[in-house]
Amino acid sequence: MRKIVMSVCLSLLIFSSMVMAAPVKLSFWHMETMEPRKSTLETMVNEFNRLYPEIEIEALGIDPSIYMQKIQTAMAGAQEPDLFMFWGGGKLKPYVEAGKIAKITEDFASDHNWKSRFLPGVLGVYTFDQEIYAVPGEFQSIVMYYNKEIFKQAGLTVPKTMADLEEAIKVLKGQQVIPIAYPGKESWIGEYYYDYLTIRLAGPELFANIINGESNFSQDVFIEAGNKIVDLINLGAFPPGYQGVDYMTAQTLFVTGKAAMYLQGSWAIGEFMDKERMPEGFTQRVGLMNFPVFAEGKGDPTTLIGGAGMGYVMTEKCSNKSAGLKFMKWITEKPQAIFKSESVGFLTGVDIKLDPNKVSPLLLDFSEMVSGAARISPYFENVFSPAVKNAHLNAVGKIFAKSARPEEAVQLINKALAEEL
């Protein structure tokens, strides 16, 4: 009898300790602080925590305006989170080189189902020296949106060439409509204009040749692209006082019908789903178009600038890498990718089939645009170092501000490039 009692007590003790065992807690930083992305990520994290009670993901949303600085400060002070969302390429590379980011290459090699679920090429931006350090949380490209009603009222068709675009600008100006809602205060968006112009002139191989050391930014195409920006400014393509226009103001100009076109990332599709901010029926009035080409240019009209955006990253300091990997694998499974696409209106980098009845027509149009693209040219910042990227950003900003001639701006970029060689 005594043995039985002791056995029961021991069993209860073991059971109690198992029940009361604290879950593994992992910190997870992100910048999804705007709807619908905020609530979508919260739902996903809560579902993971429910399914895996032995792990608790403690998510922290950080304002996008300070996110980069927050990560940089945490890394410098050895206070980095277990997991976080971050861009690949030149932004992630310094932390990889500093030994701050955990490799996941072997986990891919041992789990075919994980690696095979992603779209071709999306892992490249998170790969350094043949080692993989992150998985995509989104796939984005830069596209030109246009208001179909404004175009119809103005008797315009979608411009396919720069000459067409310039003619459309003149017509729209004559009807007191802002041709393009450009937020000049956000100089990073100016880079997209410049980069599209250069690859439409010379083709996407242009940047690859520079990366390989076979060329630099002294080519005439970079000056010609800068001159075309000046031409667009002089034509009145952008809002009055565009240098003081911020992201939200430019978007408001477009969604309220005061501007006819809007060059922005595909993430705007999700932002257009915000029913509290968007006019009723707005998405039905919006179409997508390829960035125009030059009649004499070498670029393919379907080539897009874009690729994998923010990905899921695990730090080398992660307190439990097995738990961290479990979260990274789960959140990139196809059901979660479908839920995210349906909820926030963008692609995730996972190869999924979208249900036309559950996603925005704009997202379907974008998906078709990506499928039909001759090539996805990577973001400038994903292939060049932060120093060259910053020089490029400042140089393009000076062109838009007319504080430097295109020839002078190109010299600033070349200087930064030369200092790294």
N, C-alpha and C positions, 0 to 999 in steps of 0.2 A: 504493500500500500504506500509506504513511504517513497519507494522508487517511482511509483506512478505519479505521485504528487510532485516530486522533484522534476520528473520528465515533463509534466504539464506546465509547471512553472517556467522551466527552461524554454519550452516551446513558445510560451506566451512572451517571454523576455525577448527571444529572437524576433518574433513577429512584431512586437512593439517597436524594437529598434529599427526594423525594416520600414515600418509605417512612418516612424518619426524621423527617418533619415532625411536630412536637408538636401534639397536638389542642388545640382551643380549650377551655380549662377554665372552667367556670361554677360558682360556688358556689350552693347551693340549701339553704335552711334550712326546716325543718318541725318539727312536734312530734308526729309519729307514732312514739312510743316504746313503745307498748303493742301486744301481739299481739291480733288478727292484722294490725292496720294496719301495724305496723312492717315485718314481712317482706313484706307485699304491696307497699308502696311501694319497698322495696329491690329486689324482683324487677322492678318496672316500670322503675326507674332503670337497673338493670343491663342490661335488655333494650334500652333506648334507646341506652345506650353501646355495646352490641354492634352494633346496627343502623347507628349513625352514629359510626364510629370517629374521625371528624374532630372530634367534640365529646365532651367528658368532663364529665358532670354530677357534681360533688362534693357529695353530699348530707350534711347535718349534722342529726341529730335532736337536738332540745333539749327538756328536761323541760318539760311543759306548765305547771308551777307558776311557771316563770321566763321563759316564752317571750315574753310581752308586754313584760316589762322588758328582755329581751335585744334585742328589735327596737327598742324606744324608745332604748336606750343606743346601739345601732349607728347609728341614724338621726341622733341628736344629735351623734355623733362622726364623721359621714361615713364610717362603716365598714360600711355596709349591704351585704348580699350581692347577687349578680346577680339571683337569683330567690328567692322565698320564698312560703310559704303564709300567708294572712292572711284575716281577716274583712273584709267590705265595710262599707258604711254609715258610721256615726259613728266606727268604729275606723280605717277606712282614710282617711277624708276629710282629717284633719289632715296626713297625709303627701302626699296629692295636692295640697293647697293649698300645701304647702312645696316643691313641685316635685320631690319625691323619687321619684315613680312614673311610669313610662313609659306614654304613651297607646298603645292598640292599635286605636283606632277605624278608622284607614285600612286596617289589615290585615284587619279584618272586612269592610270595604266591598269590598275586592279579592278576598276569598276566601269566596264564598257557602257553600261546603261546610262551612266552619268555623262560621260563625254559625248556619246552619240546623240544626245537630245538637243545639242546646240546647233545653231545655223553655221554653215561653213565659214571659216575665217574669223568668227567673232572673238575667239580666244587669243588671237594674235596680239591685240593691244595689251593683254595682261601677261604676255610671255616675254621673258628676257633670258638670253643665252640658253634657249630651249627648255627653260623651266617655267611652269605655270604658277601664277601667284594669286589669281582671282577668277571668278566666274561672273558673267554678265547679269545685271539686274534690269538692263534696258538696252534697246537698240534704237538709235535716233539718227535722223538725217536732217539736213537743212533744206527746206523747200520754200517755194514761193506760193503764198495763198493769194487768192483774188476774189473779189466780190462779184459774183455772176450777175447780179441785178444791175450794179453800176456799169459793168461792161456792156450789158444789153442796152441800157438806156443811152449809153454813149455811142452805140453802134460799133463797138470794138470786138475783135476776136482775140483769143489768147496770143500774145506776142511770142513768136518763135525765135526771132533774131534780135540783136541789139537795135537794129534799125527799126524793127517793129515796136520795140519797147520805147524808143525815143519818140516815135510818132504817137504812141498811146499816151505818153506823158504830156505831150503838147495838147492833145484832145482833152484830156482830163483837166489840165490846167485851165483850158478855155471854158470848162463847165464848173469851175470853182471847186473842184475835187482835188484833194491831196493825192498825188499819184502813188507814193509809197510811204507807208508809216515806218519811218526809220528812227529808232531811238539813239540819237547821236551821243547821248550821255553814257551809253553802254558801249564803250569802244570795242569790246569783244565781238559785238555783232557786226561792226564795220569790217572785221577780218573776214567774215563770210562773204561779203561782197567782193573784197579784194581777191580772195582765194578762188571764188567761182570765176571771176573774170580771167584770172591767170590760167586756170585749167581749161576754160573755154577757148582761150587763145592758143595754148600750147599743148593741151592734153595732160592727163594725170601723171604721166611719166616724169613731168617736170620736177616735182618734189623728190621723186625717187632718185633722180640723177644727182640732186644736191646732197641727199642723205649719203649716197655712195661716194661723195667727194669728186664726182665727175663734172660738177658745175657749181655755180653760186647764184646770188641774186642780182648779178650785174647784167643779166640778159635783158634785151629790149622789151621782152614780154612783161616784165614787172613794171617797167616805166609806162608801157602802154596801158596796163591795167590801172595804174594810178591816174593817168590822164583821163581814162574813161570815167573814173569816179568824179573827177573835176568837171567833166562834161555833164554828168548827171546832176551835179550840184547846180551848175550854171543853168541847166534846163528847168530847175525848180522841181526836181523829182521828189524832194523830201519836205517835211513840214517846215513852216517858217520857224526860225530859231531852233532848228533840229538839234543843235549841239546841246541844248538844255532839256531835250525830251528824254524821259527815262523809259524803262521797259513797260511799265503799266500804262503810262500815258500813250505810248505808241500803240499798244494793243487796244486801248479804248478808242483811239481814232479809227482803227480798222473795224472793230466790232460795232461801232455806232454808225458806220457808213460814211464817215468823213474822209476816209482814205480808201483807195481802191485796191491796193496791194500791200503785202506784208511778208518780208523775208524773215523767216524764223524757224526754229527747230520743230521737229515733229511732235515735241512735247506740248506744243501749243494746242494740239488736237485735244489732249486731256483737259487743258485749261478752258477750251471752248465748251466743255461739257458742264462747267459750273453754272447751273441754272440760276443761281442767285445773282450772278454777275452778267450773264449773257442775255441779250434781247431775245424775245421769243422767236423761234424759228430761225435763229441766226445760222446754225450749221447747215441748213438747207440752202443758204445763200452763198456758201463758201465753196470754192473749187481749188484744186491744186494744179500747179503748172511747173514745168521744168524751167530752170534758170535759162534765159535766152542764150543763144550762141552767136558767134561772129560769123558773118558770111565767109570770111577768109580764114577762119580759125580752124584748128586741128582737133578741138574737143568734141566729144560725142554729146549730143543734147540730153541723153538719158543718164549720164554720169552724175552721181550724187556725192556730196560731201557728207560724211557721217561715219557710222560704225557703232560699236558697242560703247555705251556711255558709262554711267556709274555701275560698278560691280560690287560683289560681296567679297570682302577681304578678311583674312584672319591674320592676326599679328603673331610674331614669334613668341611674344610673352603670354599668349592665350593660356589661361589657367587649366584648360582641359581641351586639347586639340581634337580628341575623338568626338566630344560633344559639339565643338565648333563645326567640324566637318558634317556632322549629322544635320545641323541647321542649314548649312550651305547647300547640301544635297536636297533636302526637303523643300526649301524655298524656291529651288529651280526645277522642281518636278513639273510636268506638263499641266496637271490640274491647277497648281498655284500660278503658273504662267498664264493660263487661260483666264483665271479669276482676275489677275492683275490687268491684263489687256482689256477685259470687259469693263473693269471698274475705273481705270484711269485713262484709257484711250491711247496706249502706245504699245509697241512691240517690245519683247523682253530679251530677244536673243535666243530664245528656245524655239525649236521648230514645232509650231502648233498650227492647227487649222481653226480659223476664226468662224464663228457662227454669225452670218449676216443679220440675224434677228436680234443679236445681243450686243453688237458693237456699233459705233458711229460709222456712217457711210464714209466719212473722211478717213477713218482708220483703214477701212477696206481699200479705199483709193490709194492711200499711202502704201499699204502692203503690196498692191499691184505695181505701184511705181518702183518699189524696191526690187520686186521680182523681175521687172523689165529693165532694170538698170544695167548698162554695159559694164559698169564698174562702180564700186563704192570707194571714193578717194578719202583717206583718213583725215580727221581733223588735224590742222597744222600743229596744235599743241600735243598731239599724240605721237608725233614722229620727230619733233625737235626738242631740244633741251629747254628748261625753263628760261635760261638766259636768252637764247635765240627767240623763243616764244615771246618774251617780254619786249625784246627789241622790235619784233614784228608788230606787236600790239601798239607800241608807241609810235612806230613809223606810220602805220595805217591811220592812227588817230590824228597825226599831224597832216596827213593828206586830206582827211575829211575836214579838219579845222582850217585848212589852207595856210598853215603855219610853216609848211615845208613843201618844196616842189617834189614831185615823184622821184626825180633823180637823187635828191638829197635824202629822201626817206629810204630809198634802196641802200644807200651807203651806210645808214645806221644798222640795217639788218646784216649787211655783209661784214661790218665791223665786229658784231657779236659772233657771227659764224666763224670768222677768222681767228678770234681769240680762243676758240675751242679746239682748233686744229693743231 
